[in-house]
Structure formats: structure tokens, C-alpha cells
Amino acid sequence: MNKYQLPTDGSVVIVDDKIQEALPLIKLLSQRGVASTYYSGTNDNDELPQKPVQKVRLAFFDIQLFPNSDSHTYAQNILQKLDRIIPDDNGPYLLIIWSVLLDVHASTLISEVTANSFSKRPSAVLTLMKSKYFNTETEDSVKNDLLEVIDSSLNKRFIQEDLIAIKKVINDFYSLNSALVPKKNALQNISKELEKNLDKRDVQRLFTTWENHINKISGRIVNLFSSLHESDEFWQDNLRFTMCKMAHAHLGKKFDSAEDNEIIRNAIKTLNHVFISTFESHSFKKDEFLKTAKINKNTVSFFRNENGKKYEIRWLPKSGEYQLYVDGNDPSNSDKPKKIDKIYELSKRGKNDSEKNCIKSIINKYLSILPDINTKLFIDVNISPVDCPGVVYKKVVPSIKRKRELLENYFNSKNTQGDIFDVVLKDFLFIELNVIPFCDHAQEKWIKDKIRLLPGLMFPEQYLGYSKQGDFLYKAVPLIRIKDKCYSLIFDFRLLKSEPINNNRRKPFFKIRKEVMADILSRLSSHASRVGVSFVE
């Protein structure tokens, strides 16, 4: 497995009340191109941000920040500082307890910072001794020179008791002003310690490598465009020219009437396109991604702790079958665990009703992860602007009769007229998808100020089997979760229509990301351009 990479995007935080003890670590990180943020931790109001302003992947915390107190109070003080530093949407980070001496409060801190009650708990906690990586050196040469001067010049001017007192002050002063000097290969050894402890958290290693790669690629693209012009007195003006040409590529005729912010936004869009293609082409050539995470393609496991037991659902991709393990054992105590092709059948493996219900709960959690992943992959809840391609609008259908009529576009009439839909008809959401081509939207190539809309339907997943079949329906959007409910999506190409662009009744709901949107537009184009066939019956 590749070595652990320290994050190079400024996501390292060091909290230490003694700057002279933090400085060697800061210098070591700097030598490796790792930027870090330092806080003393002694005055939160003066130095800590009112709200967290940066993501954190590594947090070095000196545990000896506070006066003597009980372990719980000590730990809570650390948690308060973490709460001020770590953003709510930070993601995984590693907390390193960084101390000269192993502190008696460390075990309590680890217990409380990893508790479920702390929302910003780290993915892992390490305890590193400063003395293992740094030597403490005092300024002996200066101290010895002073003591020598005292002995040679002042021994006749002060009584012996005063000389002893003066020497004690000097000794104490230079002991307090000692310095930490890094041992040989200190940072490499710290990296090895991180690597050893992150061995079981190898997916976090993959994310760190990925973020580092993003940082590298963005730097290359900035250089790619900024180096188009000579570095002279006209460089900034010429680069402004480049930005305008890049924006014009998106805006077309709209460029003349666009505001400055719109021009800047479209120039950035062009940079984004270059970034994505550059990132993809470089990512698959780089060895740094190889073996960053341990992958077992034969068995994919999902774990859950319930009632003091470790449950494991194993999915076997080759056969599509499932296996269940409780505390590492097959519940049936069979030498050859039974394979099941329907996941809900696993609940029958429980020894009693309580365990069966527990397994059902874990299966539901397992299945709920899939729409959660798909939602993040395909749905964007940040809608801006509200008239751009991919935006989904809610369509208000007031009457039950009209709902049934619309449902016949997607379901066979014998199903829509029966009782099967009565109970959950309120959960069927009628929607309309903005299908203006991306380039037409960017350049405002509207057709008589109208917008192209593709009607569709969101409905509970269990009704997907009742839907019609045919090329006129688009069903490729996977199961998604919107407002804590799971939905299937279906669109009918036959219902494509145009409406005035300024329609206040249209309420934006969410946005479909470009990958799916491009597929929908491609399928829609194929459906609209089908060639008819003439024949005689």
C-alpha cells in the first residue's frame, strides 16, 4: 500500500500554548510543503474564528492547555475548542494528542471526543509523545557564559547567598526557555505513525490523496492560463482579455448585455470544464492512487453494531447473493454459511424475534444507504439560477381526478383506477424538468421567451413494477431520497412542452446533475428525431 500523504491544502491545525514547542513541527511540515494553521488555545475570542472557516484533516492538540482540573472538565475544554475550529460539514479528520508527557486526562479525552454525543468527533485519535520526535535543548552556552562572568566579576561584590540566588534565577530562566529540536527523520517517523494507525482507515487515505491531487491540478490549470501572456506591465490586462474570451465562449450573443459578475461566472465555468477533463486524464495515470485503499472485489461488507453485537451483511457481487454474520459467526453455526439471493430473507436467520427484528432494522439501514449515495451523485439541492437546465419544478395538481388522468401516462389504466393507489396518491409528486440545452441557456437562445419542460413523476419505489414499458419513458434515474422519502423518477418524452419562461407558479424543487441530464437530453433528442415508417395493412 502507498505511503500516507500529509494533506497539502492547508487543512492541518496545530493548537499548542507554547509557540516554541509548536514551531519545530510547523517548520517540519513547511519543509514538506504542508501548510498549517496555528492557535495558542489560550485566548479563544482573540484568535479563534467566530465560526469555523476551514476544513481540517489533521489536528495536533497539546493536551496540557489548561490549569489542573478534573478529567471531564479538561476534556470538555478541548471539545469546545474543536467545536470552534472544526466546520459542521468538515468530514473525517484525525486528532493527534500532542504532548511532552503522557497526561492522565488523555483516556477521558479520547472517550469523550469519540462519543456519539459529540457531533464533530474525529475518525481516529492518536497519542504522540513530543519527546519521541524532538529533543529538548537549553541555551547552555549563553547560560554558562553568564555564570562564568558572575563567578569572575561579581563574587567579591555580593555575598555568597545573593550569588546563589542570582545563579538560580539564571538556571531557571534558561530551563524555561529551552527549545525543541527535531530528531533525525522526525516528520517521516510521524508520517509512519499516522500510516500505521490509519491502516484500518484506508478509505480516509484515499480521500486525502484525492484532495491533494485536486490541489495539484488546480495549480497547473492556473499556471496554464496565467502563463499565456508575458509577465510584464500588461500581464493583468491581457489576462483580463483571456477571461473575457473564455466567458464569451459560453455566453455568445448574451455577452454584450451580461453584467460583470455573469461574465466572471462564465469564465470560471470554462475553467471548471478544463479542470474536470485534466483531472480525469491525470488521475488514472498517477501511481499515487494505486493501492491507497484495500478492496476485496469478491466480498463487500456492511457493518453495524446493535445491542452490543457486531452484525455484518456480506454481498457477493459475482452471484448477487448475501450472507449474514453476527460477531463474526454464521448464526446457524454452519461450517458453510448459507447464501441468500433476497436480502430480506436474512432476517429469518435470527435466533429469536428480537434478533430477527434487529436484523430487519440493519437490512433497512443497508438498503437506505443506496438511495443516499445516488442522491449525492445525481441530485443537487443548491439551485442557481432557477431557470437553468436540469432544474426540477413541482407541478401542483389539485384534484384527485386530474391526478388519475395524468397517472395514465405512466401506469396502466387498470392500476390507476383501482384501490392500489388510493392510500398513497398524496405521495405521488408531479414534476417538470427544464430541458433547455446547456449552450442555449448560456447564450439565451430562447424560443419566443419560452422554456422547454419535460413532465415526469416521482413516486414510492414499490410502484415501479406497475409502470408502463416503452422507449417514450425515461427510467434511468436511480432511487433517490428527497426530504427523508425514497422516490423513483420517470419522465414521458411524449409530453414535452413549452411554456413562458416567467411563470411564477413554477416552484424549483431540486436539480439533476449534468451526467444524468446529458443522458436525458440525448434520449430526448433520439425520441424526437425518430424516422416514421409507412406501410399498408
Secondary structure, DSSP 8 states (H G I E B T S, - for coil): --------SS-EEEE-S-HHHHHHHHHHHHHTT--EEEE-SS-HHHHS-SS--S--SEEEE-S--S-S--HHHHHHHHHHHHHHHS-TT----EEEEEESS--TTHHHHHHHHTSTT-TT--SEEEEEEHHHHEEEE--HHHHHHHHHHIIIIITTTS-HHHHHHHHHHHHHHHHHT-EEEE-TTHHHHHHHHHHHHTGGGHHHHHHHHHHHHHHHHHHHHHHHHHTTS-SSTTHHHHHHHHHHHHHHHHHGGGGGG--HHHHHHHHHHHHHHHHHHHHHHHHTT-GGGTTSS---TT-EEEEEEETTEEEEEEEETTTTEEEEEETTB-TT--SS---BSSGGGGGGG-SSHHHHHHHHHHHHHHHHHHHHHHHHHHEE----STTSTTEEEE-----HHHHHHHHTTTB-HHHHTSGGGTTTGGG-EEEEEE---HHHHHTT--BTTEEEEEEEEEE-GGGGGGB--STTEE--S--EEETTEEEEEEEEGGG-EEEES--TT-EEEEEE-HHHHHHHHHHHHHHHT--------
